[in-house]
Amino acid sequence: EEEAVKCERETNDMKMAEYMEKHTGDVFDAKVCGIQNFGMFVRLPNYIEGLVSSDNMNGKFKYIEKEESYASKNKKYNLGDKVKVKVINASKEKRTIDLALVD
């Protein structure tokens, strides 16, 4: 059963990335749904999720573990925040969707 669930997740990730390959360069509204030390996961209105790497956050943001947030001098991102993101890369082979924050 665990193997079937893993296979289902991998297939979903591959199909989402395949769909987003056609949208490279497009800008979307999104909502922050996960925060890690390497970046933020966001969900688009079509329920596709991607990663905004800490390198693609337009500024010097610091990860605050106990608050599960990213903060700079002028801006703070928390779970549930609305953001605008641009698709910078999608790979069905790697099953990844890379996004960047748009000011």
Order of alpha helices (4+ residues) and beta strands (2+ residues): alpha-beta-beta-beta-beta-beta-beta-beta-beta
